[in-house]
Amino acid sequence: MNENKRIAVGKARRKHHVRKMLGRSADRPRLSVFRSSKHISAQVIDDINGRTLCAVSSTAKSLSGGELAGKTKSERAAVVGREIARKALEAGVQTVVFDRGGARYHGRVKALAEAAREGGLKF
């Protein structure tokens, strides 16, 4: 097995394990994080009804202007975390379950989670 395939298989295994351990309920939607090499995105998902309640990405036009210009990837992740917390609170969601999606709770993922907590989300 080549190196890239080994990494992809490991990430898929971790992602499945993380999702399996999350408690799914209607009163606690899932805050799902996707991290690519350049960008990060987060969305609050109601798994019971199969709906996305709100979503934010570092590629969004509303954020791509002055808020993200000249910042590091971790600082951009924190901006996305604060924005997802604001949108989730507007949608009436106060408590979520954090889904790191196979990525380690470190660096950008941790920065997003801490900023979302500071923004008012509980998880």
C-alpha positions in Angstrom: 0.0 0.0 0.0 1.5 3.3 -1.0 1.8 6.2 1.5 -1.1 8.3 0.3 -3.5 5.4 0.3 -2.4 4.4 3.8 -3.0 8.0 5.1 -6.5 8.1 3.5 -7.4 4.7 4.9 -6.3 5.8 8.4 -8.2 9.1 8.2 -11.4 7.3 7.1 -11.0 4.8 10.0 -10.7 7.6 12.5 -13.6 9.5 11.0 -15.8 6.5 11.2 -14.8 5.9 14.8 -15.4 9.5 15.9 -18.9 9.6 14.2 -19.8 6.2 15.8 -19.0 7.5 19.3 -21.1 10.7 19.0 -24.5 10.6 20.6 -27.1 11.6 18.1 -30.1 13.5 19.3 -32.4 16.2 18.1 -31.6 18.6 20.9 -27.8 18.4 20.3 -26.9 18.7 16.6 -23.4 17.9 15.3 -20.8 20.6 14.7 -18.9 19.0 11.8 -15.4 20.4 10.8 -13.7 19.8 7.5 -10.1 20.8 7.2 -8.2 20.9 3.9 -4.6 21.9 3.3 -5.6 25.6 2.7 -9.1 26.1 4.1 -11.5 25.1 6.9 -15.2 24.8 7.0 -17.8 24.0 9.7 -21.4 23.2 9.7 -24.1 22.4 12.2 -26.1 19.4 11.2 -29.3 18.0 12.5 -28.8 14.2 11.9 -32.3 13.2 12.9 -34.0 15.3 10.2 -31.0 15.3 7.8 -30.7 19.1 7.6 -27.8 21.5 7.7 -28.8 24.3 10.1 -25.9 26.6 9.3 -22.5 26.5 7.7 -19.4 28.7 7.4 -16.3 28.3 5.4 -13.0 30.2 5.1 -13.8 30.5 1.3 -17.1 32.3 2.0 -17.4 35.7 0.3 -18.6 37.3 3.5 -15.4 36.3 5.3 -12.9 36.4 2.5 -12.6 40.2 2.6 -10.8 42.1 5.4 -11.4 39.6 8.2 -9.2 36.8 6.8 -6.7 38.8 4.8 -3.1 38.4 6.0 -3.9 36.0 8.8 -2.5 32.6 9.5 -4.5 29.4 8.9 -5.1 29.1 12.7 -6.3 32.6 13.0 -8.7 32.1 10.0 -10.0 29.0 11.7 -10.7 31.0 14.8 -12.7 33.5 12.7 -14.7 30.6 11.2 -15.3 29.3 14.7 -16.7 32.6 16.0 -18.9 33.0 12.9 -20.3 29.4 13.2 -21.1 30.1 16.8 -22.9 33.4 15.9 -25.0 31.7 13.1 -25.8 28.7 15.3 -27.1 30.9 18.1 -29.2 32.8 15.6 -30.7 29.5 14.5 -31.5 28.6 18.1 -28.8 26.1 18.7 -26.9 26.5 22.0 -25.5 23.0 22.6 -23.7 20.9 20.0 -21.7 17.7 19.7 -18.2 18.4 18.2 -17.3 16.2 15.2 -13.6 16.7 14.3 -14.0 14.5 11.3 -10.9 12.3 11.5 -8.5 15.2 12.1 -6.6 15.5 15.3 -7.9 17.9 18.0 -4.8 20.1 17.4 -3.9 23.3 15.6 -6.7 24.7 13.3 -9.3 22.3 14.6 -8.6 23.2 18.2 -8.6 26.9 17.3 -12.0 26.6 15.7 -13.4 24.7 18.6 -12.1 27.2 21.2 -13.4 30.2 19.2 -16.8 28.5 18.9 -16.9 28.0 22.7 -15.9 31.7 23.2 -18.7 32.6 20.8 -21.3 31.0 23.1 -21.7 27.4 21.9 -21.6 24.6 24.5 -20.0 21.2 23.8 
